[in-house]
Amino acid sequence: MKQKINWAKFHNQVKNKFILIDKSLWWGDDLDVRFYTLYNLLKYRNRKILDIGCNIGVPLGFLDKSNEIYGIDINKNFINQAKELYPHVKLYVSNMSDLPFKNDSFDIIIMMNVIPYYDFKLDKKIKNKFIVQVFNEINRVLKKDGYIYLTSPNGDNYHYKDRKIKIKELKKILNKNSFKVKIKGWNNVFTNNLKFLSKFFYPKFFYRFNLVWNYLINNMNNNVENSKYFYVEVKKE
């Protein structure tokens, strides 16, 4: 029988890593989609994995060590900290638009809340060109039948209205390459019409209950357009 995950315990393991190292880097949402994404990545063994925008590398520290794990970030201080924390990970200071790897290098690529312009500051004048370059590079270094795991806040959700990427924009970006794309929603409990109820829904309290996590997981295909986050699985064909 499949072992049930204790989501509160897993949540605390991840969050406490950030708090111990640098609490300012903590994601901030106790029901963040990145918990779910990271848990999905734990199943992989003997794969070559790249995390783009890896920050200080906390998620990489949870991956099975049978994998060959890489991370890049443009922030040299983050990479230096990550090297001290996770010496088994191969880490590079690099721009995501010019990846220092050979063609067809990776089985898995991780992009958690690092979509250019939407998830970090970028000059609007170079936005479109830069995004194309980034995903061309990802396509280049990803093996055939390899996967991208991507997350981002939803620009149509009232939490992030017009500040983050919207589903039409996300589809447009991903459909430019030879990708099979599955976009799901995370935390669609409150639509715009029911947002007043969110003041009664405290992630700092509700993350403790497996039934809450299971509800979010079971409803990822419902009301994707109004979800708080996007969870995306992309396969290179």
N, C-alpha and C positions, 0 to 999 in steps of 0.2 A: 504494500500500500504506500502511496506517495506521502512523504512526510510533509506535514503542514508547517508553514513558516510562522514563526512568532514575529510579527511585523514590528511590534513595539521594541523587542530586543534588537532586531536588525537596525531599526531606526536609531536607537541609542548608540549602537556600535559605530555607525557612520557619523552621526552628529557629534559624538564625543571626541572623535578623531580631530575634527575641525576645531572644536572648542579648546582642546589641549594644545593645538599648534597655533592657531590664530582665529579667534572667534569672529573677527571681522570678515572672514572668508566663508563663514557658514551660509548655506543657501537661504535660510530665513523662514522657510515654509516647512512645517512639520509633516505635511502631506505632499511634499514636492514629488513631481513625476520622476525625478532622478533616483529616488529610492527604488522605485519599481524597475527602472531601466537597469540600474546597477545589479539588482537581484537577478534579472534575466541574463546578465552577462556572466554570472557565476557558474553557469552550466558548461562553459567552454573549457576544453582541455586541448593542449598541444596545438594551439593556433597562434598565428602571428597577428597581434592586435595593436592598433594605433589609436591613441586618444589625442584628438586635435583640440588645443586649448585646454591642456591638462591641469593648469593652475599648479598647486603644490602636490598633485598626484594622489590625493586621498582615495578616490575610487579605484585607481590602479592597484593600490595596496590590498584590495579585497579580491582581486582576480587570482585564479589558480596559478601557482608558480610553474606549472608545466607549460604555460603559454610563454611565448617570446613577446614581451610587452614593451611598447614604445610610447613616448609622449612628447608632444611639442607644445611650446608656448612662446609668445614673443617677449614675455617678461622674464628677464635674466634672473631676477631675485627669486621668482617662483621656481624656476628650474633648479637653481642652486639648492633651495630648500628641499625640493623633491628628491634630488640626488642623495642628500643626507638621510632622508627618511626611507627611501626605497632604492637601495643600491643595486637591486636585481633588475631594475627598470632602465631601459636605454632612453635617455632624455636629451632633448636638443632645444636650443633657442632657435626658433624658426618662424617665419611668416607662413601662414596657412596657404597663401597664394603661390608659394614656391617651395614645395615639400622636398626635403633632401633625401629622397628615396627612389629606388629603381621602379620601373614599371612592374605592375602585377606583384607587388610586394606583400600585401596584407589580406588576411582572411576577414578581419573585422575592423571597422573604423567607427570610433565613437565621437559624436559631436553633441555634447550636452550644453544647451543654451549658449552657443557660440556662433550663431548665424551672423555673418557680417552685416553691419549697419544696424540691424534690429536688436542684437544682443550685446553689442559693444559699439563704441563711437567710431564713426567712419565718415569722412567727407562725402556729402551727398553727390558731389560731382563725379566721384569715382566709384560710387556704389555699384552700379550695374556691371561695369567692367570687372570690378574686383570680385563680385559674387560669381560671375562666369568663370574667372580664373581659378577661384577656389574649388568649385565643383568639377572643373576640368582636371585639376590636379588630383582630386579625390578619385575621380573615375580612372585616372592614369595609374595610380598606385594600388588600387583595389583589384584583387583577382576576380576572374570570372566566377560567378556564383558566390562571391563574397557579399558581406552585409554591412550596411551603415545603420547604426543606431543613433537617431537624432531626436533631440527634444528642443522645445522652445515655448515660451509663453505665447498665448493667443491674443493677437491684436484686436480681435473682435469681442473679447471678454471685457466686462466693465472694469476689471482690475487693471487692465493694461491698454485701455481704449486708445487706439491709434498710435501707440508707442512701440508695439511689437508686430511681428509678422502676422499676416492674415492668411487664411487657408488658400485663397486664390493665388496669392503671391508665392506661397510655399509650393503649391502644385506646379506653378509656372517654372520655378527654379529647378525642381527635381525632374521635370519631364523633358528637360533639354538633353539629358544623357540617356544611355541605355539601361534605365533603371525600372524595376518593378516596385511600385510604391504602395505601401499600406499606411494610411494616416488614421490614427485613432485619437480620441480625446481623453484627457485625464481631468478628473474633478469637474464634472458637469452638473453638480448637485443643484446649483442655482443659476438659472438663466437670467437674462437682463430683467425680465418681469418679476422674478422672485429674489432679486439681489438683496432686498431689505431683510430677508431671512438670514443672510450671511453673518449678521452681527451676533447671531446665536450659535454659530458654528465655529468653534475655536479649534483649529488644528492642534494646538498645544495640549488639548484635552482629548480629542477624538482619535489621534494617532495611536492611542493605547489599545484600541479595539480592533481585533482581526476582522470583525464583521464590517467595519468601515472600509478597510483596505479591500476586502473581497467585493464589497459593493462597487467601489471605484473601478476595480479590475473588470468585473462582470458587465459594467455599463460603458466600457470604452468606445463601443461602436454606436452609442446613442448620443445624439445631439452634439456631434463632434464640433460643429461650427461655433457653439457657445461654450465649449469646455474652457477650463482655466489654462491648460497646457495642451500642446500637441505632443504625441508620442508617435514616432515614425520608424518603421522598419523598411529599409530599402535594400533590394537585392539587385546586384549587377548581373545582367543576363548576357 
